[in-house]
């Protein structure tokens, strides 16, 4: 049996399929797709960093802070009295973890954007080269059509000339046969 590696038609088919794939220029940059990597921690960290900028997070944080201040100011609980040192400590802790995660996410996103813009530039160049090749092929086809039309015109003129000559010869032959036939009578 032939293996796909030893069969050139299979290799060219695979190569053609890869050449037609619209994101083929992005394939070398697929390792950049995840901001923090691909393990479970990376997935959770990326989700956490993306969640910080959502309206849902801001509303939830505002509700928690309002509730915290409200229950401590009214006196329902007395674990964090004014000036809310524990609340400030919580915000500091959140900022300590959020800022590096967000900066890391932005840096990696910038790297992905740069790689994708380079891949897009390569794609545009490939499209331009393919368009140039197709234009050259179309020019060759146009030149061949012009040549074929000229040859067809010449053949038509030759056919018309031969038809005129044939008609003239037929008329002349007819005259000779008819005239010679009458002169013999």
N, C-alpha and C positions, 0 to 999 in steps of 0.2 A: 504494500500500500504506500501511496505517496503521502508524506507528511506535508502540512501547510508550509513549513519552512523550505521544503525542497520544490514546491510548486510555485513557479514565478507568477502564474496568473492569480493565485490566491494572494501572494504578497502584493501585487499591484492593485488588486481589489481592496485589500486592507488599507493600503496607502491612499488609494483614491477616496475611500470612505473617510479616512482621517483628514484628508485635504478638504473634504466637503463639510466637515464638522464646523459649525459657526464659532465655537469657542476654542478652537485648536490653539490659538495664540495665548489663551489664558491657562492652558494646562500646565505649563511650567511653574505657574504661580499658585496652584491650588493649595499648596502647603500653607499659604498665608490666609486661608479662608477663616480659620478660627483665631480669635484674638488672643486667647490664653492657652491654646493647645487643644487637644482632643480628649483628655481624660475627664473623669467626673468632676474633679475640682475645677478644672478649666471651664467646663460648661456652666457650673454654678457661679463662678466668679464673673464670667462674661454676662450672664443673666442679671446678676446683682449690679454690675456696673451700668448695664443698659437700663435697669429699673430706676436708677437714681434720677434720671431726667424726665420721668413720666409725670403727667398730672396726677395720676393715681398715688404715686409716692408722696408728692407734695401735699395732697389733701390728707392722706393718712398721717403724715408727720405733723401737720398742723393740728389735726384732731387729737393726736396723742399729746402734743405739747399743751394744747388748751385744756385737755382733761387733767394732765399732770399739774399745771398751775392752778386750775380750778379746785381740785380736791385738796391741794396743799394750802391754798389761800383761804378757803372756807374753813378748813380745820377738820375735815373728815379724817384725814390721816396726818401724821406729823413726821414723816420720814425725810422730807426735803423742804424745809421752811425757807422763807425768803432769805436770801437772794438766790435760792435754787441752785446750790453748788452741785448737787448730784445730776441735775438736768444739764448743767454746763459741762460736767464731766462726760456725760453721755454724748453730747454734741461733739466734744473734742475727740472722743473715741471714734465716733462715726466719721468725722472728718479725716482722722488719721488713717482709716482704712479706705474711705471712699476716694480721697484725692489720688493716691497712687493707682488705684484700680481704674479710675476715669482717665488719668494721664496715660496709663499703659494702653488702655483701649483706644485712645485718640492716636497715640504713636503707631500702634499696629494698624489701625484703620488708615492712617496716612501712608504707611508702607504698602498696604494692599491697594490703595487708590493709585499710588505711584506705579506699582507693578501692572495694574490693570490699564492705566493710561499708556504705558509702554507697549503692552500687548495690543491695545487698540491702535496705536501708531503702526505697529508691525502689520496688523490686519489691514489698515488703510493702504499701506505700501503694497501689500500683496494684492489687494483689489486693484490698485493703480497699475501694477505690472500685468495683471490678468486682463484688464481693460485695454492696455497697450497691445498685448498679444492678440486679443480679439480684433482690435482695430486693424492691425497689420494683416491678419487673416482675411478680414473683410475687404481690405484694399487689394489683396491678391485675388480674391474671388471676383471683385469688380473688374480688375484688369483682365482676368480670364474671360469674363462675360463680354467685355468690349472686344476682345480678340475673336471670340466665337461669333459675335454679331457681325464683325467685319468679314469674317470668312463666310458666314451665311449670306451676307449681301453680295459678295463676290460670286458665290455659287448660284444665287438667284439671277444675277446679271448674266452669268455664263449659261444658265438654263434658258433664259429668255433669248439670248443670242442664238443658242442652238435651236430653239423652237422656231425662231424667225428663219434661220437657214434651212431647217427642215421643211418649213412651209414653203419657202422659196423654191427649194429643190422639188418638192411635191408638185407645186404649180408648174414648174418648168417641165418636169417629167410628164405631167398630165397633158400639157400643151403638145409636147413632142409625140406622145402616144396618140392623142386625138387628132392632131394635125397630120401626123404620118399615116394614121389610119384613114383619114379622109383623102389624103393625096393618093393613096393606093387604090381607091375606089374609082 
